[in-house]
Amino acid sequence: MKIKKIDFLIQEGNFRHAPEFENILNEVKIAVKAVVWPEGSDLFTLYPEKMANGVVPIKKEFIHVLVQQDWMLEHRMSIASRIRPGPIDAVKKLPNGKFFAVEWDTGNISSSHRALNKMAVGLLDGVLAGGILILPSRDRY
């Protein structure tokens, strides 16, 4: 899979200049580029049939590559808020004790809002240093 565009929604503080951030961004890029479909292919090809392209099998290699780089899967944040967001697809623990989050989404607007809300709660509560939401291009979702 290729990366068409990277947009930064918020870039506050010094973390964006830290070597840890560069490492995280590189690990995520490598993981995205490792995604192929169908499994065993050298390419990424979506099939126009209904139910032919599942999110779980498509992101399988992405998750596999992150785990090899010490990312934790389906991590539920311990936060002080009364809001209890669901687990985050993958997080990496940083030297300062905070986490960096990655959510993989299909382009469904409700799912995207939930993913961003989880990350916003983590940022506001000081549990997350940052996060990445991976979305398909408009023609792929």
Stockholm file with secondary structure:
# STOCKHOLM 1.0

chainA/1-141         MKIKKIDFLIQEGNFRHAPEFENILNEVKIAVKAVVWPEGSDLFTLYPEKMANGVVPIKKEFIHVLVQQDWMLEHRMSIASRIRPGPIDAVKKLPNGKFFAVEWDTGNISSSHRALNKMAVGLLDGVLAGGILILPSRDRY
#=GR chainA/1-141 SS CCCCCCCCSCCCSSGGGSHHHHHHHHHHHHHHHTCCBSTTCSSBCCCSSTTCSCHHHHHHHHHHHHHHTTCEEEECCCCSSSCCCCCEEEEEECTTSCEEEEEECCSCHHHHHHHHHHHHHHHHTTSEEEEEEECCCTTTC
#=GC SS_cons         CCCCCCCCSCCCSSGGGSHHHHHHHHHHHHHHHTCCBSTTCSSBCCCSSTTCSCHHHHHHHHHHHHHHTTCEEEECCCCSSSCCCCCEEEEEECTTSCEEEEEECCSCHHHHHHHHHHHHHHHHTTSEEEEEEECCCTTTC
//
